[in-house]
Amino acid sequence: MPAISGDEYKERVDRINAEVWLDGERVAGRISSHPAFKGVVQTQGELYDLQLHPDHTEELTFTSDTTGNKIGTSYLIPKTKEDLEKRRKMIQCWARHSGGLLGRSPDYMNTVLASFAASADLLKGETNCYPDRLLSIYEEAREQDLTFTHTFVNPQTNRGKLAFLDEDVTNARIVRRTKAGLIIQGAKLLATQGGMTDQIIVFSAPGIQENAHAYGFSIPSNTKGLKYICRESFSNGHSSYNSPLSSKFDEMDTVVIFDDVLVPWERVFLHDNIRAADNFYKKGKFVPFTLHQIISRQIVKLEFLLGIAHQIVATINIGDYQHVQAKVVEIIKGLESLKALLHYSECQAEMDNNGTMVPSVEPLYVAINQTQELYPRLIEIIQLLGASGLMTIPQEETFDSSVGEELNHYLKAGDWKGKDRVALFRLAWDLTMSSFGSRQTLYERFFFGDPIRISQTIYQMYDEKPSISLVSWFLKES
Ligand SMILES: Cc1cc2nc3c(=O)[nH]c(=O)nc-3n(C[C@H](O)[C@H](O)[C@H](O)COP(=O)(O)OP(=O)(O)OC[C@H]3O[C@@H](n4cnc5c(N)ncnc54)[C@H](O)[C@@H]3O)c2cc1C
């Protein structure tokens, strides 16, 4: 099957009918029409339609070796630097459609799966590991343009240093190994888009201490016993004027409960092997490829933020003030640093033993860690520039009422009449202050891992020898 259209995507997520819980009730009926989900489903449908649009097909698809079909570029395992560039352009084309605000547009998980497939050789010869099954999960997804959510992290029951000494009965674990497959019981976090994708990939994040917690598999989202428990919706059918971002891009986050879930053997690529799970995560292609997708998207997001900052500055005419310029320049510095780090990672990419072109991971790690720290500051900058404008935001209904003309007059700025000016400030509010905007900040801080521990990883992985020998030479010779 070639790359799918938006309608095919919607029809599929409706048919899945996974067990999704929201506001104390099981979600019933078509998820694509539900007020909490329809905005994001519609947006993702538009992304799929772009794949088939003559202006974008070249960039967004490639030809499958196995079927000759045109399939999604995010599934491409790069063999050359040109392939890496093609991937970046694809990711940024989709990201531009949402201002980079859809962290989990389908290319994110497609990239994860491609990175897993490119790491399959690490499973060869390892106990309880099945590289061939992983490759067929990847090929099935690639050829059918499947969508995925994922859950890697255990519930926050106990994050203490000695937590592993506890008899832990909350984390999803293997409770039985049967003829038909593994039986999984327990919970895992935090599946963004949980319940609205074809499948869910479940994997053990590093640091597990028991074999029962070491697994890797992918199963249909509607597998019996799987439950997705949603937070409250930040969208809930609001209009695009009132909630320009949350009405379209609220991806939903879910706790996943496994209630005696049977995972058939053909869907399991790793089980009961802590060392292999750790190795796969740390030495495989997951980190470089996923970070390459992430930074490509974040560049678009920072461009979007910069555009909002400039529009606010122009609308209320504050561009002559030096501190205002300096604040805008902070965004520019963040943006240009990300671009430079991404391009450097592509320039320094190297071919691995299997002929896969892998971007250099150090600049990408630095880029994600920098954005985790910088993003909240950039949000603060929009607040500092927008000031009371971020609360002078009557809703569309008020503009359409009998006081609308007065508002158009009193809330005007420069050439902008009130309703248009407020549209811009509602956009800035939805990005920086609404529930949706706050979640965006938390997302950029944490979704790829705890910034503190990512910083530790950079410290541990960075090759200090060249700098040390430079100083040693200096001490001896100069
Ligand atoms: C909006 C959002 C969406 C997400 N989507 C997904 C998803 O789709 N799939 C998925 O699998 N995950 C997802 N995540 C989870 C994400 O991977 C985790 O938030 C991240 O790995 C951090 O883990 P945690 O939230 O459990 O924080 P914790 O590990 O519990 O950390 C909480 C605090 O304790 C500190 N701390 C805890 N342990 C240590 C330690 N060993 N050393 C030092 N400090 C420590 C941390 O620094 C932090 O300040 C999402 C998270 C967010 C916020």
PDBQT file of the ligand as one rigid body, heavy atoms in Angstrom, charges set to zero:
ROOT
HETATM    1  C1  LIG A 501       4.030  16.223  27.853  1.00  0.00    +0.000 C 
HETATM    2  C2  LIG A 501       4.816  14.945  27.949  1.00  0.00    +0.000 A 
HETATM    3  C3  LIG A 501       4.634  13.955  26.980  1.00  0.00    +0.000 A 
HETATM    4  C4  LIG A 501       5.333  12.758  27.074  1.00  0.00    +0.000 A 
HETATM    5  N1  LIG A 501       5.118  11.769  26.132  1.00  0.00    +0.000 NA
HETATM    6  C5  LIG A 501       5.699  10.562  26.280  1.00  0.00    +0.000 A 
HETATM    7  C6  LIG A 501       5.424   9.481  25.369  1.00  0.00    +0.000 A 
HETATM    8  O1  LIG A 501       4.686   9.646  24.408  1.00  0.00    +0.000 OA
HETATM    9  N2  LIG A 501       5.981   8.282  25.617  1.00  0.00    +0.000 N 
HETATM   10  C7  LIG A 501       6.816   8.063  26.681  1.00  0.00    +0.000 A 
HETATM   11  O2  LIG A 501       7.299   6.946  26.849  1.00  0.00    +0.000 OA
HETATM   12  N3  LIG A 501       7.106   9.067  27.538  1.00  0.00    +0.000 NA
HETATM   13  C8  LIG A 501       6.574  10.294  27.368  1.00  0.00    +0.000 A 
HETATM   14  N4  LIG A 501       6.854  11.302  28.259  1.00  0.00    +0.000 N 
HETATM   15  C9  LIG A 501       7.646  10.967  29.460  1.00  0.00    +0.000 C 
HETATM   16  C10 LIG A 501       9.076  11.477  29.434  1.00  0.00    +0.000 C 
HETATM   17  O3  LIG A 501       9.888  10.569  28.763  1.00  0.00    +0.000 OA
HETATM   18  C11 LIG A 501       9.485  11.661  30.901  1.00  0.00    +0.000 C 
HETATM   19  O4  LIG A 501       8.784  12.794  31.385  1.00  0.00    +0.000 OA
HETATM   20  C12 LIG A 501      10.972  11.871  31.111  1.00  0.00    +0.000 C 
HETATM   21  O5  LIG A 501      11.696  10.729  30.745  1.00  0.00    +0.000 OA
HETATM   22  C13 LIG A 501      11.269  12.170  32.599  1.00  0.00    +0.000 C 
HETATM   23  O6  LIG A 501      10.757  11.150  33.403  1.00  0.00    +0.000 OA
HETATM   24  P1  LIG A 501       9.664  11.429  34.520  1.00  0.00    +0.000 P 
HETATM   25  O7  LIG A 501       8.625  12.330  33.961  1.00  0.00    +0.000 OA
HETATM   26  O8  LIG A 501       9.234  10.128  35.042  1.00  0.00    +0.000 OA
HETATM   27  O9  LIG A 501      10.435  12.285  35.614  1.00  0.00    +0.000 OA
HETATM   28  P2  LIG A 501      11.194  11.714  36.868  1.00  0.00    +0.000 P 
HETATM   29  O10 LIG A 501      12.242  10.750  36.427  1.00  0.00    +0.000 OA
HETATM   30  O11 LIG A 501      10.225  11.176  37.852  1.00  0.00    +0.000 OA
HETATM   31  O12 LIG A 501      11.860  13.032  37.444  1.00  0.00    +0.000 OA
HETATM   32  C14 LIG A 501      11.170  13.898  38.355  1.00  0.00    +0.000 C 
HETATM   33  C15 LIG A 501      12.217  14.782  39.047  1.00  0.00    +0.000 C 
HETATM   34  O13 LIG A 501      13.102  13.978  39.829  1.00  0.00    +0.000 OA
HETATM   35  C16 LIG A 501      14.460  14.118  39.413  1.00  0.00    +0.000 C 
HETATM   36  N5  LIG A 501      15.069  12.783  39.364  1.00  0.00    +0.000 N 
HETATM   37  C17 LIG A 501      14.418  11.577  39.293  1.00  0.00    +0.000 A 
HETATM   38  N6  LIG A 501      15.312  10.580  39.226  1.00  0.00    +0.000 NA
HETATM   39  C18 LIG A 501      16.540  11.126  39.229  1.00  0.00    +0.000 A 
HETATM   40  C19 LIG A 501      17.871  10.604  39.147  1.00  0.00    +0.000 A 
HETATM   41  N7  LIG A 501      18.106   9.285  39.025  1.00  0.00    +0.000 N 
HETATM   42  N8  LIG A 501      18.912  11.461  39.174  1.00  0.00    +0.000 NA
HETATM   43  C20 LIG A 501      18.690  12.806  39.275  1.00  0.00    +0.000 A 
HETATM   44  N9  LIG A 501      17.451  13.371  39.358  1.00  0.00    +0.000 NA
HETATM   45  C21 LIG A 501      16.401  12.537  39.321  1.00  0.00    +0.000 A 
HETATM   46  C22 LIG A 501      14.376  14.717  38.002  1.00  0.00    +0.000 C 
HETATM   47  O14 LIG A 501      15.523  15.512  37.690  1.00  0.00    +0.000 OA
HETATM   48  C23 LIG A 501      13.098  15.561  38.062  1.00  0.00    +0.000 C 
HETATM   49  O15 LIG A 501      13.389  16.822  38.595  1.00  0.00    +0.000 OA
HETATM   50  C24 LIG A 501       6.218  12.531  28.158  1.00  0.00    +0.000 A 
HETATM   51  C25 LIG A 501       6.405  13.546  29.115  1.00  0.00    +0.000 A 
HETATM   52  C26 LIG A 501       5.721  14.735  29.011  1.00  0.00    +0.000 A 
HETATM   53  C27 LIG A 501       5.926  15.788  30.079  1.00  0.00    +0.000 C 
ENDROOT
TORSDOF 0
